[in-house]
């Protein structure tokens, strides 16, 4: 059983999606649709940059979503479709589009606004995120409690059993990083992000996002989509919006999402869109289920050949 997983912010790079744009009519038409929905030339930004503009959260989110859905279109043209899907943070929107729960043009507009709301929720320089390696979840949660000192610092992403990202006020995150080193963490690094995503500091963004999502038409997904918030399955239209609203200020339980897909019967994973982050994490979460990263026509051919030989 094939599972599609969709990347989140951090996987962007100038040039992403160009191969599918050139090779797939369906992918090319998506870029036109995105540009029309957004009111600027998204293809040009993705393919030519400048990088500093592509890295702005409000641009990054629609850019990755478009590149991911374009890759899914190219896969569909070759007869590959998922039986279950999930996405990391922003990637959950890509999964819901491919599952038919959200229209592509609505999703592009919503994630651009989501990026703006996330950036506006906390003044630049006030918040931070850090990756803590080599410590289990319970130890990281204790570190966050000990480092808070009246400020906010909490678990933001559980990427694998021993790769956990924290977010919150900058000083509290820095204190947590220092404590993680003292308590035996292998490596702890501050991340180059502009806001403390998936922390309680994002609650103002969640309120704004609820308004934005209230304007879009939502359908029942054709395949189950595993949610970041609780690793539950979204199978009905009524479940889509409430969990997307909660997601923005809640931890991304990615390791649990992958484990849920395996329990549901997933035997192979395709990372659909730019980068190979989720394929790398897969090996640390589950054994035996192969992962294939598909971000351009070359990697698509390689994945198809590997699947044929599996």
N, C-alpha and C positions, 0 to 999 in steps of 0.2 A: 504493500500500500504506500502510495507516494504522498509525502507531506511537502508543502511549500512553506518556506520561512522567508520573511522579508526584513531587510536591514533598517536600522534607525539612523539617527543623526550621528555623524562621525565617519560614515562610510563614503561621504561625498568626495569627489575629485574632479577637477576640470577635465573635460573630455568624456565623462561618464555618459553612457547611453548612445554615443555617436555611432557605434557599429550597428546597433539594431535600427537606429534612425535611417541609416543608409541602406540596410539590407531588407527591412520589413515595412511594407506599406502600412500595416496596422499600427506599428510603433510610430512611424512618421506622423500619421494622422493624430495620434495622441498628443504629440508636441504642439501641433496647431491648435488642438482643442484646449490644451493647458494655457497657451499664450493668449487665446481669446478670453478664457475665463479670468485670467490674472491681469490682462491689460498691458503686458510687456512680453518681449521675445524670450521665452524661457529656454528655447533650444540654443539660442546664441549664448546666454549666460552659462548653460551647462557645458557647452562645447568649447567656448572661447574664454570664459571667465569675465572679468578678473577674479582671481581666487578669493580676494578679500570680500568681494560682493557675494560670491557663492557661499561663503562661510557664515554670512548673516543668517540667523535662525529663521527669519521669515522667508528667506529665499531658499535656504537649504531644505526645508521641509517639503515644499512642493516639488523641488528639483529631484529629490530622492524618490518621492512617491511616483513621479512621472517616469523616471528611469526604471523603477521596479515594475510598474504596471506594463511598461513597454517590453521589458524582458519577459513578463508573463505572456504577453500577446505573441511574442516570437516563439515561445515554448508551445503555446496552443497551436500555432501554425505547423508545428512539427508533431502534433498529436499528444503532447504531454500536458496533462491537467491534474491538479491535486485532488485527493480525497479528503484532505484536512489541511488547515493552514493556520499560521500564527505569524505575528510580526513583533519586532522589538520596538516598543514605544511607538514612534511615528509609523513603524512598519505595520502596526495593527490596522491602520487605515488602508494601507496597500492590500493587506489580506482581505479586508472587508469589501474593497472594490472588486478584487478578483473573484470573491465569493458571491458578488452580485447584490450585496446589502446596501452599498452606497454607489451612487453614480460617480464616474471619474471626475467630471467637472465640478460637482459639489464637493468632493473630497479635496481637490486641489485648492479650491477657495477656502475651505474650512482649515486645512493645515497651514495655509499662509497666515490666516488670522490666529491660529493656535500659536504659531511661532512668534507673532507680534505680542500676543497676550502673555506668553511665557517670558519674553524679554522685558515687558513692561511691569511684570509682577514684582520684580526685585531690581533696584537700581544697580547699574553695572558696577562691579567692584565690591558689592556687598555680600554676594554669595559665592560659593565655590563647590566643586565636586572633587572627589579623590577616589582612586581605585586602591583597595586593600587586598593584597595577595597573601595566600597561605594561612588565612584565619577562617574558621567556620562561622556560620551566621550568628550563633549565640554569643561568641566572643566579640564579634563586631557590634552587635546590639549593646553589649555591656560597655564597650569602649565609647559608643555614642552617648550613652547615659552619663558616663564619667567625664566626658569632654564637654558636655553641653554648657554647664555653668551659667544657666539662665538664658542661653541662646538655643537656636535650633540646629541640630545635626542628627541625621537619621539615615537608615538604609534606603538607597534609591534604586539600585539594580542588583539582583542576585543572578549573576551571569553564569556562574558555575558554583559547585559546592565550596570552592576556595578562591573565587574571584568575586568580590563584593564591592560595589560602588556606594559611596556615601555622599550626601549633599546637605547643604545648610548654610548658615552664616560662615563667612570666610574664616574668622578667627577660631570658631568652634571646629570647623573641618581641619584646620591646621593643628589644633590640639589633639584631635582624634588621630591624625597621621602620626604625630609624635608618640602617642600612646601605643599605637599599633606596632611601631618599631620596637618599643620597650617590651611589648608582650609577645614577641616572637614572630611577628609578621614577616614574610619573606621580602616583600617589596611594597611600598606604599607611595603612590605618586599623585600629585595634584593634576587634574585634567584640564586641558585648554578649552574650557567652555565658558560661555558668557552669563550663565545663570544656574541656580541650583535646582535642576530639573528633578521631578518626582520626589519632592520634599514638601512638607506642609507649607513652606513659603510660596508654593505655587497655587494655594487655594484661591487667590483672586483671579488667576488665569482660569481655574475650573469654573468659576461663576460666569465669566465672559464666554467661555467655550459652550456652556449650557445654552446660552442665548443663541449663539451661532448655530449649534447643532439643531436647535429647535426649528430652524428655518428650512431644514433639508428633508427630503423624502427618504425614508428608510424602508428597505424590504427585508424579508427573511433571507438569510444567506443560503445558497444552494448546497454548500458544504459546511461542516462545523468549523468555527473559528475559535481557537483557544485564546482566552483573555489573559492579558498581562496581570490584571489586578488579583485574580484568584485561581488562575489556571483552570477555570471552568469553561464550559462550551457555550458559545453564543450560537443558538440555532433558531431564534425567533426575532422578528423585527423589534419587538418591545425591549429586548435586552441590549440592543446596540448602543443607543445614546447614553443611558445611565452609566454603563461601564467605561465608555470613552471619557465621560466627564470625571469619573472617579480616578481614571488612569493618570491624569496629568499631575496629580499631587500624591500619588501612591507609588509604592515600590513596584518595579518591573520584576516579576517573579519568573525570569526567563528559564532557569534550570527546571522549575516545576512545569512550565509550559512544554518543554521538550519531553520531559518524563510523561506528561499527560498524553502527548501525541503517540508515544511508544505504547502506552497502555491501551490507547484506542486502536492500535494495530499498525502504526506507521513502521515501515521496514526500510525506507530510504528517504533522505531529505534533500531538497534542492533549495539552495539559497538564491533567491530570485532578485537581482538588482546589483547595485555597485558593491564592491568589496568582498572580503572573505571572512569577516569577523565571526559570523554565526557558524560557519563551517568549522572554524577553529574551536569555538566553544563546544560544539557538538561532541567532539572527541573527549572532552573533559566531563561531559554530563552522562553520556550513554555509550556503551560498548556494542559493537556489532552492527549498528545501523549506519550505512555509508552516507556521506554527505558530498554533494556536488555544488560548486559555486558557479552560477551562470550570470555573467555580466556583459558578455559580448558574443558575437557569432562563433568565435574560436572556442570559447569555453563551453558554449552550447554543444558544438560538435564533439568536443572531448567528453562531456557528460553523457551524451547519447551513446557514444562508443563504449564508455565504461559500463553503462547500464546494460547494454546489449551483451557484454561479456560477463556480467555479474551472475 
